[in-house]
Amino acid sequence: MVQARIAKQPDAKLWSICDQRWEVLIRDWRSQPPKTIFRFVRASTNELLQLANTVSGRDVAITVIAMYLL
């Protein structure tokens, strides 16, 4: 459903906003990882950085939106 929506409205602002926010988040975390005492936050940050190395921000956005719709 999400990919059909993207194909229907490829120029919608939402898609570029999602891409930009993902890139900013990953760039910031790569330059300075969050400082926290919580192990699960550090672990999730590392997992998201590994995810960013293998998939695009658009794929992440599609998956998150699809999970929301589910």
C-alpha positions as CSV (number, residue, x, y, z in Angstrom):
1,M,0.0,0.0,0.0
2,V,2.8,2.4,0.9
3,Q,4.7,1.8,-2.4
4,A,1.4,2.3,-4.3
5,R,0.9,5.6,-2.6
6,I,4.5,6.7,-3.4
7,A,3.9,5.7,-7.0
8,K,0.6,7.7,-7.1
9,Q,2.2,10.8,-5.6
10,P,5.9,10.7,-6.2
11,D,6.4,14.4,-5.7
12,A,4.6,14.7,-2.3
13,K,6.6,16.6,0.3
14,L,6.3,13.7,2.8
15,W,8.7,11.5,1.0
16,S,11.5,14.1,0.8
17,I,10.9,15.1,4.4
18,C,11.3,11.4,5.5
19,D,14.5,11.1,3.5
20,Q,16.0,14.3,4.8
21,R,15.2,13.5,8.4
22,W,16.7,10.0,8.1
23,E,19.9,11.5,6.6
24,V,20.2,14.1,9.3
25,L,19.7,11.6,12.1
26,I,22.2,9.2,10.7
27,R,24.8,11.9,9.9
28,D,24.5,13.3,13.5
29,W,24.8,9.9,15.1
30,R,27.8,9.0,13.0
31,S,29.6,12.2,13.9
32,Q,28.5,12.1,17.6
33,P,26.7,9.1,19.0
34,P,24.1,9.8,21.7
35,K,25.7,9.9,25.2
36,T,23.5,7.9,27.5
37,I,23.8,5.5,30.4
38,F,21.0,3.3,29.0
39,R,22.5,0.3,27.3
40,F,19.4,-0.3,25.2
41,V,19.6,3.2,23.7
42,R,23.2,2.6,22.7
43,A,22.4,-0.8,21.3
44,S,19.5,0.6,19.2
45,T,21.7,3.4,17.9
46,N,24.3,0.9,16.8
47,E,21.7,-1.2,15.1
48,L,20.2,1.8,13.3
49,L,23.7,2.8,12.1
50,Q,24.3,-0.7,10.8
51,L,20.9,-0.6,9.1
52,A,21.8,2.8,7.4
53,N,24.8,1.0,5.9
54,T,22.6,-1.6,4.1
55,V,19.3,0.1,3.2
56,S,18.2,3.5,2.1
57,G,16.2,5.9,4.2
58,R,13.3,5.5,1.9
59,D,13.2,1.8,2.6
60,V,13.2,2.5,6.3
61,A,10.3,5.0,5.9
62,I,8.3,2.5,3.8
63,T,8.7,-0.2,6.4
64,V,7.8,2.1,9.3
65,I,4.7,3.4,7.6
66,A,3.7,-0.1,6.6
67,M,4.0,-1.2,10.2
68,Y,1.9,1.7,11.3
69,L,-0.8,0.8,8.8
70,L,-0.7,-2.8,9.9
